[in-house]
Amino acid sequence: MKYIASVVVLFQIFFVQAQELKTAFLKDYSIKADRFIGVDDFENSYYINHNNLYKKTTQTTYSYANSQLGEITSVDITNPLKVLVFYRDFNTVLLLDNRLNELTIPINFTTESFSKNITFTSISSNNNLWLYSLDDHKLQLWNHQTKKIQFTSQSLNLFIDDFMPIRQFSTYKSCWLVGQNNILKFNEYGTFIESYEVNNSDLTAYDEGYIIIEDNKLFYQGPSRERTQIGLNPAVNIKSFYVNTNHIYIFDGTKIFVFKIIKI
């Protein structure tokens, strides 16, 4: 009986260890921000303070403000040479260069040919933007140079009954609409790829799955739907986080903590 109990204990220890991904703490630095946006491929940090967008590099800090368009709803830094800033109250997006200067005049969707109230928007490839509108409950791919729609999805309710997105994010290759308990994924051509069940909407894509925050802890949930906790040392209060390649950037309200994922 003692032998069996020992085996059980050893199995439990191994199982707990196997269920945690390891990270290496790299550094931390202070920022004064109301909202942390993320860190681009060049290690530049983006954040919002008093409704001004900031980009902090190793040499300087750039800023952008437009009080005429109200509060910034979202910022997409997928392409650091074409930063997308969305003002939902005015149904308008702006594209900024790497110094946060305006690349385009404000794009007001109310005056565009399809004239919709845009709920979410994010960057795609080839001068395209992903647009979701609650007006018709569809996802569209729209080219901001040609002013033409490249793709329009079916109603999202055809993929999941009563699906209601509360957030959207994208890469050059994919777009995700995040609901309270489900995610819809589309590829760069607008083809529906999959629906994925989660029980928390505060997440981002990583590897073949997602990194999720829950109870001030981070978890990786892969294709098998099993969750693996991501170990953080030191422990950090997670106000928000951002993932770029194999790095996790955690904002605790005053500092950014940088961790490298060393096992996945």
N, C-alpha and C positions, 0 to 999 in steps of 0.2 A: 504493500500500500504506500509506503514511504517513497519507493522508487517511482510509482505511478504519479504520486503528488509532485515529485521533483520534475518529472517530465512535463507535467501540466504547467508548472511554474515557468520552466525554461521556454516552453512553447509560447506562453503568454508574453514573456519578455521579448522573445524574438518577434512575435506578431506586432507588438507595440512599436519596436524599433523599425520594423519593415514598413510600418504605416506612416513614417515621418520622412519627408524629404529634407535633406540637409542644405543649409545655406552658409555662406561665409560673409560676415560683416566687413564692409569695406571702408565706409566713412560716414560722417554726418555733417550737415551744414545748416545754418540758420537762414530762414526767409521770413519776411513779414507778409503774410498772405491771408486773405479770407478763404480762397479756394486754390488748391494745388491742381494744376492741369496735367503735368507730366514732364518727361525728359526725352529729348529727341536723340537721334543717332549720333549726334556730335556732343552729347553730354551737356546740352544747354537746358536749363530749367525754365518752365513756364508756369505762371501763376497769376491770379487775379487779386488785386487789393483795391478796395474802394471803387470797384467797377472799372479799374484800369488793368489792361493786360500787360504783363511784364515778361521779358525774356532775359534770363541771367546767364551770361557766358563767363568764362574765366577772366576776360579782360574788362567787360563792361556790362551794363544793363540797359536794354531797350524797353520802350514802353509805347502803348497805343491806347488812346481814349477817344470815344465818340459819344458825347453826352446827348446828342440829338436822337440817338437810336435806342435810348433806354438801357435796361440792364442786359449784360452779356448772358446769353442762355447757355452756350456751349462753345468750346474751342477744340478744333481738331489739328493736331500737330504731326499727323502721319507723314506729311511732306513738309519739312522745315523751310523749304523755299517757297511754299504756298500754304500759309497757315490760314485756316478757315475760322472765321468768327461769326457766330449766328446770334441775331437779335430777334427772338420770336415775337415780342410785342409789336415790332414793326415789320415782321415778315420779310426780314432782310438778312443777307449774308455779305461779308466782305472777305476778300482774299488779300493777305499781307505777305510781303517778302521776308527775307531772313533778317532784316532790321526793323521789322514791323511797320514798314511803309506800305501804303495802299497800292496793290497791284492792279486793282480794278475799281471802278466806281461802285458804290453800293448796289447790289443786285436785289431789287424789290420784287418779290414773287407776285405781289398783287397786280403789278403792271405787266408781267410776262404773259405770253399768249394763253397759257393754261390757267393762270390766275387762281392759285390755291393758297389756302392758309397752311403753311408748312409747319409741321409739328417737330420733326427732327431732320437734321441734315449732317452729312459727313463726306469726307473726301473719297473718291475712287481714282482710277487711273485715266490717262488720256483726256484730261480736262473735264472729266465727268464728276458729278456730285450725286450722292445718294439722297433722295428726298422721300420722306414719309409724310403723308397728309391724313389727318383725321377726317377730312372732308369726304374722302372716298375709301379710306382704310386700305390704301394700296402703297406699295413701294415703287419708286420710279428712279431710273438712271437718266440724268439730264446733263447735257453738255453746255457748260456756261459760255463757251465761245461761239458755237453755232446756234445756241438757243433752241436746240432740238432735243426731244425726248428720245432716248435710245431704247428704253425698255419700260414697260409697265406691268407689274405683277397682277395676278388675280387678287380678289379680296382676301385679306389675311385670314379671315374666318374659314376659308376653304381648307387651310392647312391645320388650324386648331380652332375648334368651336369657341366663340366668345373671347378669342385672343385679343388682348389690349396691350400694345407696347408702352413701356414707360421710359425706355431708353434705347438709343441706337449707337453703335460704333462700327468701324470698318477698318480694313486694310486695303491695299491695292487689289487684293485677290478676293476678298470676301466682305460681306456685310451682315451684321447681326441685329435683329430686333429683339429686345429683351422684354419679356413680360414678367409678371410676379412669380410665376412658377414654370415658365417655358421660354425657350429661345427658338427663333426661326433664323436659319442660316441660308444665305444666297451667295452664289459665286459672282465673279466679276461681270458675267454676261447676264445676270439677273435670274439665272436658273435656281430654283429652290433645291437646296441640298438636303436639309434635315430639320427636324424639330428635336429639341433636347430638353429633358425635364430637369429642373433645378428647383430648390426651395428657397432661393435667395437671389435677388436681382442685382446685388452689389458684386459684380464679377467682371472679368475680362478674359479674352481668349489667350490660351498659352499651349504650345505644342499641339497635341491632338485633342485637348480638352479645355478646361477653364480653371482659373484661379478665383476663388470665392472667399469673401470675408464673412465671418460669422462669430459672434461673441468675442470680438477683438482677437480672432485668430484667422490665419490664412490656411486654406485647403486647396489641394489640386484634385479636380474631379475629371478623370479621363474618359475614354470611349466606353469603358466597362461600367461607368456610372459610380464606381467605388471612390470614396473620398480618402485622400491621404493628407495628413496635416503637414504644413510646411514649418519646420523648426526655425525660430528666430532667436538669436542670442547676440546682443541683449534683447530682452522682451521690450516691445514698443507699443505705445497706445496708438491704434490705427484710426486716424480720422479719415484718411483716404489713401489710395495706393495706385501705382502705375507700373506696368510691366513692359519692358523693352528688351527684346532678345532674352538673355538669361539673367537679367537684372531686375530686382524688385525695388521700387522707390516708395517709401512709406512716409507720409506726412502726419505728424502728431499734433499739429496746430502751431508749432513754432520752428520745428526742424524737419529736414529731409534725411531719412536714414536709408543708406544704400546697401543692399544685400545682393550677393551673387548666388544663384542656384547652382550647386555643384553636383547634384544628383537628381535625375528625373526618370 
